[in-house]
Structure formats: structure tokens, C-alpha cells
Amino acid sequence: MYLIQIISRQSYYIWAGILALTAIALTQIPLFNLLGFEFSVIISILIGLAAAHIAIAGINQIRKVLPRQIRGLVYDSPVTIVISVYFWTLVTTLLLLVLPLIIILLNAFRVKNCDFTDGFAFFGLIPVITCGYSTAAGMFFGFWFSTRRRAYGAYLGYIFVTIFWGLYNIIFHPPVFGYNSVIGYFPGPIYDEQVSINSALIVARFTTIILTGLFLLLMTNTLDFSKESRFASELRLKLRNLYQYRLSYNLLINRIPLSIFVIAYGLIFINQGELGLRVSRSYIQETLGGRYETEHFNIYYEKGSETEKKIELIAQDHEFRYYQLTKFFKLKPTKKVRSYIYTSAKQKKRLIGAKYTEIEDAINREIHLNYRPSFPHPTLKHELAHLFASYIHPIWKMSLKIGLHEGIAVAAEWDDGQLTPHQWSKAMYQLKVAPPVEKIMGAFGFWTESSSRSYILAGSLVRFLVDTYGIERFKKVFPTGNFRKHYSKELKDLINEWEDFLKSQKLSPNDMAIAEYRFKRPSIFEKPCAHERAELASKAWNYYNKKNYAAAINLFERIYDGDTNNPRPLRGILYSYYYSENYDEALDTAEKIINHPKSDAYFVTMAKNFTGNIFWQQGKIG
């Protein structure tokens, strides 16, 4: 039987082992160690490679024997051959997904899974659909080429082109998200913790199903077949068969479904901007509709929005920040900056894939910001600083060391508000929450730590280097981070100098209390069920802002029940009870915050303040 012949191949067990070992390895990596988005993406990539390889190997096996000797295959027409081969191959490749799924489900006894429904949905939408797609694509290339090596090489080349096509849009257009038939979905910045199943993802995976159908229909329309053929080695695709226009019943039966699928894919492709699949710069500019030009900026905004009412003030803010940064960097950009101001975080998420994270694009010299009613804009100078830094080197538009890339923006922005980054950094050391600075100044260690800590430490160190050794020397080290060459010192020696400098910074007890609240937040890799909790929190605060306090309380309680070691959701519960005038429950919640072992000074003070307000409103304080 064809199924048995596939499963009995050595390569099948190798792929099964790779998938199982990968699943076991993922159980040890935070964020990947539960049934959810990240786990599904990694398994999808592997099954995309495995399914095509197994399909090609199966077709190679068919060509070596008499076709009628293979039980389970119907060998009387191109349609029946393609359908029977696809069915049995798909069954075997889907079986490969069972073991990783079992492993990650068993890991749920060790690591809490917050939402199995979403987990299974992600698994079904991403690796399962990829499995069907890659099986069909592998068959297509297997029938097209005479050797297994060429067929698999062609498949890998095809996948590379599809990935490159997606990366091109991310690199040279504003969106920071992308969809791919094998990978599934790249959602955007790591700091936007909300990753949910939305309509665009469903449409993208439906498009993958259409592509699966196209591969199958291309095979049924081009497979060169004759009932007189004795050997399956004669089964080859001949694409010139597509150009046969001799009217016949069999031809119509094959061509009509193919035409329907081609039209369906074409309609999706034409409307990919409206569907949120692939958004271009021109589409964003047309959607926003408004443009305001200054000496150094082209500012795009939504016509008829609150942004338009304040566009002149926003433009002045841009030009002022530009002037400040020319003084800091001692350089002037040669091109105008494109600045996009989105009316809401939701609009920005839909158009470029970043909801709350502000984005700079050093390659294309543009920034993407959420509209803020307050003035000045809190992150404009930071994002604009990245664009100034892109002019430091003629080739490298950003540093190879993420710590330097983000550090120079913090150093240039330099917020002297409540505390400076130097003072915040000293507070981290005193609280013993500062991560290893050499790690965050490296290529990738920056992302593994909480953003509230990484940005501040990197910015403080870079500002110290600029103030001590000058901006020109820093410009030399910025592209590659070769400190020994440009400072004649190792990075660890410069860090020691900086740490000695931090000792001179002054901090009050109140400063330390605020710092404790700010810096004891875990990174996304340290949070249990980070995506689910972020989604629930967003919905809860939306309900709260709409004064639907009962719904808000319900969601905040779900978040807290999922991780009772974290008192932060109690704040939302307290606010909701207080403003719904349910003072008894508010007092109970405030007491719970005060007595919580993980509550810092900020949280305790906040809870006591609410308690005092309630007693005063109830006339219990005279």
C-alpha cells in the first residue's frame, strides 16, 4: 500500500525525529513552551520542509515500479492519480504533526497554558494548513522534475522567493508584518504583545488553501498520461498542455476549476491592501489622505481627524526636534523625512502591524507615530534620532549591535523629566534588577530583557560615552561596535567607568519607590501566557474606558486568576469597583493589593490612597 511505502522510508523517520526533538527543545524556551503562536510557527516551518520532501520521495518511489503494483493508487486518469497520491501523502505528513502536538500538550502539566482554544486554532491555521500546502507543492515539483534532488531544490528555491517577496515589503515599505504560506505569520514588533487570530490571518490562510488547490489543479491539467503507459516513470508534467484549446468534456472539467481558483487568487492579490495582507506605502498615504509639508518633513495624517486640527502644532514640534538633533549629532540629513501620524493605535496596527510600538524606518527615512493629544509628542524625538543615526555611516543605516542602535536614540532624546536615564540606571543597580550590560549591548541580548530596563541602561551608557569621549568617536563605533579599535578599550572597561560615574547620581526614597514599580516588570519571555494576557488586558481597559465596569472586572479577574503572583491586574479591578461605586469590593481589592507579597511601594501607596478616598466619601473620616 502507498501509505505503508511512504512511512517505511528512512527519511520519514528522520523528519519525525526532527519534529519531535524540536518540540522537546521548545518546551524549554519561554513563550515557545506552550501551545500557541510561536510554537505553531516553528513547527510550521519544519513541516513545510518535511511534507514537500516526503511528497517528492513518494513520487520518486512511484516511478521505480509498475503503477498497478502500488495498492491504494487509482491509475486511470491524471485527476485520479493526483487525488490518490495527494490523499495518501497528506495522511502521512499530517501524522508527523501528532507527536509534536502530544509533546507540547504534555508540557502543559509543567507550564501553564492559558487558552487551549486559541492554541489549537493557531495550530490548525498555521502548521496544519502549511502541511497541506507543502504536500501539494512538493508533488508539483516532484512530477515536474525527473530527479528527487532537482525537485526538492526547485521547491526550496520557490519557498525562498516567497519569503524574499514578503521581506521586500517589510524592508522597503512601512508594514512590519507579513504573511507567508509556509511560515504563516510574522506579527510585527516583539513589544506589541497582542498576537491574536484576526480576519487578515484567516484570509491569508484561506489564500494558502487556494494556492494548494492551484498546485493540485495545475497537476491535473498538465500531467502527461496515457492509459497505454506501463511504467509510472512516464508520469511528467508538461506545462504546454495548458495551452491546448481543443474543446472536450474532459478539458472543460479540468480547466473550469483551475480558472475559478486563478480568478479567486487574482481577486485577493488585487485587494491585498484592503484585506490587510500586503500594504504598500502608497496605499497608506491614500488611506490617510492628508499631507503637510515643511522644510524637512512630509507629514501624513488622516483627513478630518483630530490630527488635522493640530497639524501645524505637530509640524512645529517636528521641526524643533529636528533642530535639537542636528546640534546633538553634528550633522544634517540630506533627505526629507516622511512622518506618518496615525489617528489611533488600532489604525496603525491595521496598516503597518505595530499597535502601541512607535516605529522608525532608517532604510526608507520615515517614522510612524500614534497621535497623542498631549504636546510635545513623547516619542517623536527618539524615533527621529534613529533617522539621524542612519546618516552616520554611508552603508550601515543601523548598528549591528542593537544596544548601540537603541542607546543612541535614548541618549539623543534624553528625557530630564522625573529622573534622567543615569538616575534610572543607578536605581536599577540598587534594586538589583539591572541585566548584564555587556549582554544588552550585543547583537541580540537586548531583546531578551524587559524593554523598560534595556532601553534605559543602553541609553545611559551611550550618553556617558558621548559626553566623555565626544560624538565623533561614538560615530565611529556605532556601525559595528568595535570598542577596542575606536576607544582603545574593551567594552567591559568602559562599562566599569560608567558604573563608577553612576555612583554620583542622587536618588530619594520616593525615586526608588517609583523605580521599583517601573523596573520590576518581566520581559515578554518571562510572562506566562503573554499574548493571551495582553489581549485580555486590552479588552479590559477598553471596557473600562467605555464605563462598562462589570465587563472590565470580569476580564481583569481572569487575568489575575491566571497568575496570582502578579498584582498588576488588581489595579484594574480596584479602579473598576471604585468608579462603579461598589466601595465594599473596592476596599477588599485595595486590601488585597496592600497585603500582596509582590506589591511594590507604588502599588501599596495607590491602594491606600483609594482606601482613604472611599472612607472620606463614606463620611468615615471626620
Secondary structure by P-SEA (a helix, b strand, c coil): caaaaaaacaaaaaaaaaaaaaaaaaaaccccccccaaaaaaaaaaaaaaaaaaaaaaaaaaaacccccccccccccaaaaaaaaaaaaaaaaaaaaaaaaaaaaaaccccccccaaaaaaaaaacaaaaaaaaaaaaaaaaaacccaaaaaaaaaaaaaaaaaaaaaaaacccccccccccccccccccccccccccaaaaaaaaaaaaaaaaaaaaaaacccccccccccccccccccccccccccaaaaaaaaaaaaaaaaaaaaaaacccccccccaaaaaaaacbbbbccccbbbbbcccccccaaaaaaaaaaaaaaaaaaaacccccbbbbbbbbccaaaaaaccccccbbbbbccccbbbbccccccccccaaaaaaaaaaaaccccccccccaaaaaaaaaaaacccccccaaaaaaaaaaaccccccccccccccccccccccaaaaaaaaaaaaaaaccaaaaaaacccccccccccccaaaaaaaaaaaaccccccaaaaaaaaacccccccccccaaaaaaaaaaaaaaaaaacaaaaaaaaaaaaaaaccccaaaaaaaaaaaaaacaaaaaaaaaaaaaacccccaaaaaaaaaaaaaaaaaacccc
